[in-house]
């Protein structure tokens, strides 16, 4: 049984990190495609055209149709080479023209090592890969290795094998099983590819038996002697990973089944190897111990944020985590919620928290260390989650209301990261982000997803109190966020700041925005403070936690804390509004 996995680079990276040098890479023609090196089929069609012109056919709109009409068969690379060139030297000259760059191609960056070649070269230099098998005649892999200061042992014929450094002692060993385009003895035709020299077979058998394999750019359809080596392999000491961008052929699937290979889908060679190398570098720098854990994702995010050239990878990382969260939550979002008891409610809450935690923790890190480029990415993730949550809007009222909880958690986590970084303008933008509710009415994130609204709307307050030790709580959800969730998220980004205080500071900004959105004007606020009516305004832990209220009152009386808050647009941008809000909270804490 084979396993199809869409993002296995974390799993492979940890395996390679813990087992340095035990993985070999097998590269087919697909790996060189992005360099402008034509594939076998593209070369075949060019050979059809050359043969047709040489035969006096003139220009054709459809060379494939012409060839089939002339021969009654599909074009075959080997057959065409034999028709065009009768000797290996002639065939080598034809192939050389496809592989070596012209001056114009060099200027355009074509027929040079690809990101995949350079990533593999980096892994070789770091000691993760020692053996490379390739069916390609080109020298892109050798060039990439020499660019990083690695001189490989290259075996492309029986002669070079006989004089080569032993595999055991080589720091980098390249086996070019079809030869090198500079050598007249390259293997091209079906007859030539039907069997390898015995010494090659012995070496191949050893590599396939003793090494893990990463196969890229090879379909497993042709290359009969290479297929035979896979089929006769006696053991599977280490895993095999097989990159496949499309549907596997029957003959390719046969090899995968034989090797019990893990099929990696949806990634081209450049993306796969570049991502794999980045993860290996991150593991090395971070000394992470948890295979396939969220810690690697967080470390990757930090590296991407520190390197502007990796903004695309950062986008892909967040989008991938958002897709995974949506995939996990989709069955719950799509079903009509059933339930009536507090146990139904608490079970559902815990399921949502577990499913959303990786994305929430990632967004918290982005808020803390981002520089703005990630802001739109996170907002897109929040919008995507919210859209997915709106699929089914009938059933148990509490269950329906709770569908907004995972989106709220991502908002809170990102918001706390922004607070920790003092990125208050982005925090205000986050709260002002517009979503559409199930009644097709727009609302700002900071209103309907605020802790205060999620805690009390749709009759949820008593259900939040059903959690352990919250039966008499004044703010049961806010307490859960403060006591249970924040301690799990905050170590990723809080540094020396107190976790609980960080949450309550986020709650304070949420409170300011919530009051503004609910129409608490400066005049009504002043009246509430004067006439002891603040109980009707204050929400969250700040409605009773006097220690935090007093701390904030002192802090936001100073320019250091007050100026950024007002500049970001909180408290209506008014110092007197902020002062009255703090005074009202102080008076409330004395009741």
HUCORUR-V955212 format. One record per pair of residues at least 12 apart in sequence whose C-alpha atoms are under 10 Angstrom apart, sorted by the first residue. I is the first residue (numbers start at 1). J is the second residue. Records with the same first field share a line. If there is no record, write none. Layout:
I->J / J
//
This chain:
1->256 / 257 / 258 / 259 / 260 / 261 / 262
2->253 / 256 / 257 / 258 / 259 / 260 / 261 / 262 / 263
3->241 / 256 / 260 / 261 / 262 / 263 / 264
4->241 / 242 / 243 / 244 / 261 / 262 / 263 / 264 / 265
5->241 / 243 / 262 / 263 / 264 / 265 / 266
6->243 / 263 / 264 / 265 / 266 / 267
7->264 / 265 / 266 / 267 / 272 / 275 / 320
8->241 / 262 / 263 / 264 / 265 / 272 / 276 / 292
9->241 / 264 / 272 / 273 / 274 / 275 / 276 / 277 / 278 / 279 / 280 / 292
10->275 / 276 / 278 / 279 / 280 / 283 / 291 / 292 / 293 / 296 / 297
11->276 / 279 / 291 / 292 / 293
12->214 / 239 / 240 / 241 / 276 / 279 / 280 / 291 / 292
13->128 / 275 / 276 / 277 / 278 / 279 / 280 / 281 / 282 / 283 / 291 / 292
14->276 / 279 / 280 / 283 / 284 / 288 / 289 / 290 / 291 / 292 / 296
15->128 / 212 / 238 / 239 / 280 / 291
16->123 / 127 / 128 / 129 / 212 / 276 / 280
17->127 / 128 / 279 / 280 / 281 / 283 / 284 / 287
18->128 / 289
19->128 / 129 / 212 / 238
20->123 / 126 / 127 / 128 / 129 / 130
21->123 / 124 / 126 / 127 / 128 / 129 / 130 / 131 / 171 / 172 / 211 / 212
22->127 / 128 / 129 / 130 / 131 / 207 / 210 / 211 / 212 / 213 / 237 / 238
23->128 / 129 / 130 / 131 / 132 / 207 / 208 / 210 / 211 / 212 / 213 / 214 / 238 / 239 / 240
24->128 / 129 / 130 / 131 / 132 / 133 / 173 / 174 / 207 / 208 / 210 / 211 / 212 / 213 / 214 / 215 / 240
25->120 / 129 / 130 / 131 / 132 / 133 / 134 / 174 / 211 / 212 / 213 / 214 / 215 / 216 / 240 / 241
26->131 / 132 / 133 / 134 / 135 / 174 / 175 / 176 / 213 / 214 / 215 / 216 / 217 / 218 / 242
27->117 / 132 / 133 / 134 / 135 / 136 / 141 / 176 / 214 / 215 / 216 / 217 / 218 / 269
28->133 / 134 / 135 / 136 / 137 / 215 / 216 / 217 / 218 / 219 / 220
29->134 / 135 / 136 / 137 / 138 / 216 / 217 / 218 / 219
30->136 / 216 / 217 / 218 / 219 / 268 / 269
31->113 / 114 / 115 / 116 / 117 / 134 / 136 / 140 / 216 / 217 / 218 / 268 / 269 / 270
32->99 / 111 / 112 / 113 / 114 / 115 / 116 / 117 / 136 / 138 / 139 / 140 / 141 / 217 / 269 / 270
33->111 / 114 / 217 / 269
34->110 / 111 / 112 / 113 / 114 / 115 / 116 / 268 / 269 / 270
35->99 / 105 / 109 / 110 / 111 / 112 / 113 / 114 / 115 / 116 / 117 / 140
36->98 / 99 / 101 / 105 / 109 / 110 / 111 / 112 / 114
37->98 / 99 / 100 / 101 / 110 / 111 / 112 / 138 / 140
38->98 / 99 / 111
39->98 / 217
40->76 / 77
41->75 / 76 / 77
42->77
43->77 / 94 / 95 / 98
44->64 / 75 / 76 / 77 / 78 / 79 / 80 / 81
45->63 / 64 / 67 / 75 / 76 / 77 / 80
46->63 / 77 / 80 / 98
47->75 / 76 / 77 / 80 / 81 / 83 / 84 / 94
48->63 / 64 / 66 / 67 / 75 / 76 / 77 / 80 / 81 / 84
49->62 / 63 / 64 / 66 / 67
50->80 / 84
51->67 / 80 / 81 / 83 / 84
52->66 / 67 / 70
54->84
63->75
76->189 / 190
77->188 / 189 / 190
78->187 / 188 / 189 / 190 / 191 / 192 / 193
79->188 / 189 / 190
80->189
81->94 / 95 / 188 / 189
82->188 / 189
87->184 / 185
88->183 / 184 / 185 / 186 / 187 / 188 / 189
89->181 / 182 / 183 / 184 / 185 / 186
90->184
91->181 / 184 / 185 / 186 / 187 / 188 / 189
92->137 / 180 / 181 / 182 / 183 / 184 / 185 / 186 / 187 / 188
93->181 / 182 / 183 / 184
94->181
95->137 / 138 / 181 / 182 / 186 / 188
96->137 / 138 / 180 / 181 / 182
97->181
98->111 / 138
99->111 / 112 / 136 / 137 / 138 / 139 / 140 / 181
100->112 / 138 / 139 / 181
111->138 / 139 / 140
112->138 / 139 / 140 / 141 / 143 / 144
113->138 / 139 / 140 / 141 / 142 / 143 / 144 / 145 / 147
114->140 / 141 / 144 / 269 / 270
115->144 / 269 / 270 / 271 / 272 / 273 / 274
116->141 / 144 / 216 / 268 / 269 / 270 / 271 / 272 / 273 / 274 / 275 / 276 / 277
117->140 / 141 / 142 / 143 / 144 / 145 / 269 / 270 / 273 / 274
118->140 / 141 / 142 / 143 / 144 / 145 / 147 / 148 / 270 / 273 / 274 / 277
119->144 / 145 / 270 / 271 / 272 / 273 / 274 / 275 / 276 / 277 / 278
120->132 / 141 / 144 / 145 / 270 / 273 / 274 / 276 / 277
121->141 / 142 / 143 / 144 / 145 / 146 / 147 / 148 / 149 / 150 / 172 / 277
122->144 / 145 / 147 / 148 / 149 / 150 / 274 / 277 / 278 / 281
123->145 / 273 / 274 / 276 / 277 / 278 / 280 / 281
124->145 / 148 / 150 / 152 / 171 / 172 / 173
125->145 / 148 / 149 / 150 / 151 / 171 / 172
126->277 / 280 / 281 / 284
127->171 / 172
128->277 / 280
129->171 / 172 / 173
130->152 / 167 / 168 / 169 / 170 / 171 / 172 / 173 / 174 / 211
131->152 / 153 / 167 / 170 / 171 / 172 / 173 / 174 / 175 / 207 / 211 / 213
132->152 / 154 / 172 / 173 / 174 / 175 / 176 / 207 / 213 / 214
133->155 / 173 / 174 / 175 / 176 / 177 / 178 / 204 / 207 / 213 / 215
134->156 / 174 / 175 / 176 / 177 / 178 / 179 / 215 / 216 / 217 / 218
135->175 / 176 / 177 / 178 / 179 / 180 / 187 / 217 / 218 / 223 / 226
136->176 / 177 / 178 / 179 / 180 / 181
137->156 / 176 / 177 / 178 / 179 / 180 / 181 / 182 / 183 / 186 / 187 / 188
138->176 / 179 / 180 / 181 / 182
139->176 / 180 / 181 / 182
141->174
142->154 / 174
145->172
150->171 / 172
151->171 / 172 / 173
152->170 / 171 / 172 / 173 / 174
153->165 / 166 / 167 / 170 / 171 / 172 / 173 / 174 / 175
154->172 / 173 / 174 / 175 / 176 / 180
155->173 / 174 / 175 / 176 / 177 / 179 / 180 / 200
156->174 / 175 / 176 / 177 / 178 / 179 / 180 / 181 / 183 / 185 / 186 / 200
157->175 / 176 / 177 / 178 / 179 / 180 / 183 / 185 / 186 / 196 / 197 / 199 / 200
158->179 / 196 / 197 / 198 / 199 / 200
161->175 / 199 / 200 / 203
162->199
167->203 / 206 / 207
175->200 / 203 / 204
176->200
177->193 / 196 / 197 / 200 / 201 / 204 / 223 / 225 / 226
178->192 / 193 / 196 / 223 / 226
187->223
188->223
189->223
190->222 / 223 / 224
191->224
192->223 / 224 / 225
193->222 / 223 / 224 / 225 / 226
194->222 / 223 / 224 / 225 / 226 / 227 / 228
195->223 / 224 / 225 / 226 / 228 / 229
196->224 / 225 / 226 / 229
197->225
201->225 / 226 / 228 / 229
202->229
204->226 / 229 / 230 / 233
205->226 / 228 / 229 / 230 / 232 / 233 / 234
206->229 / 233 / 234
207->233
208->229 / 230 / 232 / 233 / 234 / 235 / 236 / 237 / 238 / 240 / 259
209->229 / 230 / 232 / 233 / 234 / 235 / 236 / 237 / 238
210->233 / 234 / 235 / 236 / 237 / 238
211->236 / 237 / 238 / 239 / 240
212->236 / 237 / 238 / 239 / 240 / 241
213->236 / 238 / 239 / 240 / 241 / 242 / 259 / 261
214->239 / 240 / 241 / 242 / 243 / 261 / 262 / 264 / 273
215->240 / 241 / 242 / 243 / 244 / 261 / 263 / 264 / 269
216->241 / 242 / 243 / 244 / 245 / 264 / 268 / 269 / 272 / 273
217->242 / 243 / 244 / 245 / 268 / 269
218->242 / 243 / 244 / 252
219->242 / 243 / 244 / 246 / 247 / 248 / 249 / 250 / 251 / 252 / 253 / 255
220->248 / 249 / 250 / 251 / 252 / 253 / 254 / 255 / 256
221->248 / 249 / 250 / 251 / 252 / 253 / 254 / 255
222->251 / 252
227->251 / 252 / 254 / 255
228->255
229->255
230->254 / 255 / 256 / 258 / 259
231->254 / 255 / 256 / 257 / 258 / 259
232->258
233->258 / 259
234->259
235->258 / 259
236->258 / 259 / 260 / 261
239->259 / 260 / 261 / 262
240->256 / 259 / 260 / 261 / 262 / 263
241->256 / 259 / 260 / 261 / 262 / 263 / 264
242->256 / 259 / 261 / 262 / 263 / 264 / 265
243->262 / 263 / 264 / 265 / 266 / 267 / 268 / 269 / 272
244->263 / 264 / 265 / 266 / 267 / 268 / 269
245->263 / 264 / 265 / 266 / 267 / 268 / 269
246->265 / 266 / 267
247->265
248->263
271->313
274->313
275->300 / 313
278->300 / 303 / 304
279->296 / 297 / 299 / 300 / 303
280->296
281->300 / 303
282->296 / 297 / 298 / 299 / 300 / 301 / 302 / 303
283->295 / 296 / 299 / 300
285->299
286->299 / 300
293->358
294->321 / 357 / 358 / 359 / 361 / 362
295->358 / 361 / 362 / 492
297->317 / 318 / 321 / 358 / 359 / 361 / 362
298->317 / 358 / 359 / 361 / 362 / 363 / 364 / 365 / 366 / 492 / 493
299->362 / 365 / 492
300->313 / 314 / 317 / 362
301->313 / 314 / 315 / 317 / 318 / 362 / 363 / 365 / 366 / 369 / 370
302->314 / 362 / 365 / 366 / 368 / 369 / 370
304->317 / 370
305->366 / 369 / 370 / 371 / 372 / 373 / 374
306->369 / 370 / 371
308->371 / 373
311->373 / 374
314->366 / 373 / 374 / 377
315->373 / 374 / 376 / 377 / 378
316->377
317->362
318->359 / 362 / 363 / 366 / 374 / 377 / 378 / 380 / 381
319->359 / 377 / 378 / 380 / 381 / 384
320->359 / 381
321->356 / 358 / 359 / 360 / 362 / 363 / 381
322->356 / 358 / 359 / 360 / 362 / 378 / 380 / 381 / 382 / 384 / 385
323->359 / 381 / 384 / 385
324->355 / 356 / 358 / 359
325->352 / 354 / 355 / 356 / 357 / 358 / 359 / 360 / 381 / 385 / 406
326->355 / 356 / 381 / 384 / 385 / 386 / 387 / 388 / 389 / 406
327->355 / 388
328->351 / 352 / 354 / 355 / 356
329->351 / 352 / 355 / 356 / 385 / 388 / 389 / 403 / 406
330->385 / 388 / 389 / 391
331->389
332->348 / 351 / 352 / 389 / 391 / 392 / 399 / 403
333->385 / 386 / 387 / 388 / 389 / 390 / 391 / 392 / 393 / 399 / 400 / 402 / 403 / 404
334->388 / 389 / 390 / 391 / 392 / 393
335->391 / 392 / 393 / 394 / 395 / 400
336->391 / 392 / 393 / 394 / 395 / 396 / 399 / 400
337->392 / 393 / 394 / 395 / 396 / 397 / 398 / 399 / 400 / 402 / 403
338->394 / 395 / 396 / 397 / 398 / 399 / 400
339->395 / 396 / 397 / 398 / 399
340->396 / 397 / 398 / 399
341->463 / 466
342->462 / 463 / 464 / 465 / 466 / 467
343->463 / 466 / 467
344->398 / 399 / 463
345->398 / 399 / 402 / 460 / 463 / 464 / 466 / 467
346->463 / 464 / 465 / 466 / 467 / 468
348->399 / 402 / 403
349->399 / 402 / 403 / 405 / 406 / 464
351->406
352->402 / 403 / 404 / 405 / 406 / 407 / 409
353->405 / 406 / 409 / 485
354->406
355->406
356->405 / 406 / 407 / 409 / 410
357->406 / 409 / 410 / 413 / 485 / 488 / 489
358->410 / 489
359->378 / 381 / 406 / 409 / 410 / 413 / 414
360->406 / 407 / 408 / 409 / 410 / 411 / 412 / 413 / 414 / 489
361->409 / 410 / 413 / 414 / 417 / 486 / 488 / 489 / 490 / 491 / 492 / 493
362->378 / 410 / 413 / 414 / 417 / 489 / 492 / 493
363->375 / 377 / 378 / 379 / 381 / 410 / 411 / 412 / 413 / 414 / 415 / 416 / 417 / 418
364->378 / 410 / 411 / 412 / 413 / 414 / 415 / 416 / 417 / 418 / 419 / 420 / 489 / 490 / 492 / 493 / 494
365->413 / 414 / 416 / 417 / 418 / 420 / 489 / 490 / 491 / 492 / 493 / 494
366->378 / 413 / 414 / 415 / 417 / 418 / 493
367->413 / 414 / 415 / 416 / 417 / 418 / 419 / 420 / 421 / 422 / 423 / 426 / 427 / 493
368->413 / 414 / 415 / 416 / 417 / 418 / 419 / 420 / 421 / 422 / 423 / 492 / 493 / 494
369->417 / 418 / 420 / 421 / 423 / 493
370->417 / 418 / 421 / 423
371->421 / 423
372->423 / 426
375->414 / 426 / 427 / 429 / 430
376->430
378->410 / 411 / 414 / 430
379->410 / 411 / 414 / 429 / 430 / 433 / 434
381->407 / 410
382->406 / 407 / 408 / 409 / 410 / 411 / 430 / 433 / 435 / 445
383->407 / 433 / 434 / 435 / 436 / 445
384->407
385->403 / 404 / 406 / 407 / 408 / 410
386->403 / 404 / 405 / 406 / 407 / 408 / 435 / 436 / 437
387->407 / 435 / 436 / 437 / 438
388->403
389->402 / 403 / 404 / 405 / 406 / 407 / 437 / 438
390->403 / 404 / 436 / 437 / 438
391->438
392->438
393->438 / 439
397->458 / 459 / 460
398->457 / 458 / 459 / 460 / 463
399->458 / 460
400->438 / 458
401->454 / 457 / 458 / 459 / 460
402->454 / 455 / 458 / 460
404->437 / 448 / 449 / 454
405->449 / 451 / 454 / 455
406->449
407->445 / 449
408->445 / 446 / 448 / 449 / 450 / 451 / 454
409->449 / 450 / 451 / 481 / 485
411->427 / 430 / 431 / 445 / 446 / 449 / 450
412->446 / 449 / 450 / 451 / 481 / 486 / 503 / 506 / 507 / 510
413->485 / 486 / 489 / 490 / 503 / 506
414->427 / 430
415->427 / 428 / 430 / 431 / 503 / 506 / 507 / 509 / 510
416->486 / 489 / 490 / 493 / 494 / 499 / 502 / 503 / 504 / 505 / 506 / 507
417->489 / 490 / 492 / 493 / 494 / 502 / 503 / 506
418->430 / 506
419->494 / 502 / 503 / 505 / 506 / 509
420->490 / 493 / 494 / 495 / 497 / 502 / 503 / 505 / 506
421->493 / 494
422->561 / 564 / 565
423->564 / 565 / 568
424->509 / 564 / 565 / 566 / 567 / 568 / 569 / 570
425->564 / 565 / 566 / 567 / 568 / 569 / 570
426->568
427->446 / 506 / 509 / 510 / 568 / 570
428->446 / 509 / 510 / 513 / 565 / 568 / 569 / 570
429->444 / 445 / 446 / 568 / 569
430->444 / 445 / 446
431->443 / 444 / 445 / 446 / 447 / 448 / 449 / 450 / 509 / 510 / 513 / 514
432->444 / 445 / 446 / 447 / 513 / 517
433->445 / 446 / 447
434->446 / 447
435->448 / 449
444->514 / 517
446->509 / 510 / 511 / 512 / 513 / 514 / 517
447->510 / 511 / 513 / 514 / 515 / 516 / 517 / 518
448->514
449->510 / 514
450->507 / 510 / 511 / 513 / 514 / 540
451->475 / 477 / 478 / 481 / 507 / 510 / 511 / 514 / 539 / 540
452->475 / 477 / 478 / 507 / 510 / 511 / 514 / 538 / 539 / 540 / 541
453->514 / 539 / 540
454->477 / 478
455->475 / 476 / 477 / 478 / 540
456->475 / 476 / 477
460->477
461->474 / 475 / 476 / 477
462->476
463->476 / 477
464->476 / 477 / 478 / 479 / 480
465->477 / 479 / 480
467->480
468->480
474->539 / 540 / 541 / 543 / 544
475->539 / 540 / 541 / 542 / 543 / 544
476->540 / 541
477->540 / 541
478->503 / 504 / 507 / 539 / 540 / 541 / 542
479->500 / 540 / 541
481->500 / 503 / 504
482->499 / 500 / 501 / 502 / 503 / 504 / 507 / 541
483->499 / 500 / 503
484->500
485->503
486->499 / 500 / 501 / 502 / 503
487->499 / 500 / 503
490->502 / 503
500->548
501->548 / 551
503->541
504->540 / 541 / 542 / 545 / 548 / 549 / 552
505->542 / 548 / 549 / 552
507->539 / 540 / 541 / 542
508->539 / 540 / 541 / 542 / 548 / 549 / 552
509->565 / 570 / 571
510->539 / 540 / 570
511->537 / 538 / 539 / 540 / 542 / 570 / 571 / 581
512->538 / 570 / 571 / 572 / 577 / 578 / 581
513->569 / 570 / 571 / 572
514->537 / 539
515->537 / 538 / 539 / 571 / 581
516->570 / 571 / 572
518->537
520->537
521->571 / 572 / 577
522->571 / 572 / 574 / 576 / 577 / 578 / 580 / 581
523->577
525->537 / 577 / 578 / 580 / 581 / 584
526->576 / 577 / 579 / 580 / 581 / 583 / 584
527->580
528->580 / 581 / 584
529->580 / 581 / 582 / 583 / 584 / 585 / 586 / 587 / 588
530->580 / 583 / 584 / 587
532->584 / 587 / 588 / 591
533->584 / 588
534->581 / 583 / 584 / 585 / 587 / 588
535->584 / 585 / 587 / 588 / 591
537->581 / 584 / 585
538->581 / 584 / 585 / 588
539->585
542->585 / 586 / 588 / 589
543->584 / 585 / 586 / 588 / 589
544->585 / 586 / 588 / 589 / 590 / 591
545->585 / 586 / 588 / 589
546->585 / 586 / 587 / 588 / 589 / 590 / 591
547->586 / 589
548->586 / 589
549->582 / 583 / 584 / 585 / 586 / 587 / 588 / 589
550->582 / 583 / 585 / 586 / 589
551->586
552->582 / 585 / 586
553->578 / 579 / 581 / 582 / 583 / 585 / 586
554->582
556->575 / 578 / 579 / 582
557->575 / 578 / 579 / 582
562->575 / 578 / 579
563->575
565->578
566->578
//
